[in-house]
Amino acid sequence: PHINVVGQTYEKKEIELWYKQRLTDPNTNQTVSSSSLIPNHALKAVIREWRDMYNEHKKLQEKLQEKLAVSEKRVRTLQSQLTRARASNNATEPKARHISAAASDRDNRAATSLLATPSRLDSKYVFKQKSQKRLMERDRKLNNEVQRAKDRGVG
């Protein structure tokens, strides 16, 4: 990203191509005094931070999906074990029914806790969301500074 003499930020290649065709501001179409450009290091840093956060977010999402798949597989395994245990128990024997019911309740609680337990990945995701909000706030402040500089006639 580069800043033109009017104070607007553009992709360097795009604004250079624009200036080769015409020496006007792309937003206002008014003639500009120069086609010189200044690198916008602040915006470039914000973009880089956002890209890194986005890539980290994607990695966390993939890990969560893998963890969910493993948890769902474990739930299915527990359910099939429970079904086999129930089938093998003698339904007419009261003690067997009690053991089967206790096992069913325990396995259902275990399966539910596997799916409902918050993980460290979840807390990292929340941290990343807060970081993204801070970056957006910094970007807003930078835009305000550029606008104030334009209003003062700097640039």
Order of alpha helices (4+ residues) and beta strands (2+ residues): beta-beta-alpha-beta-alpha-alpha-alpha
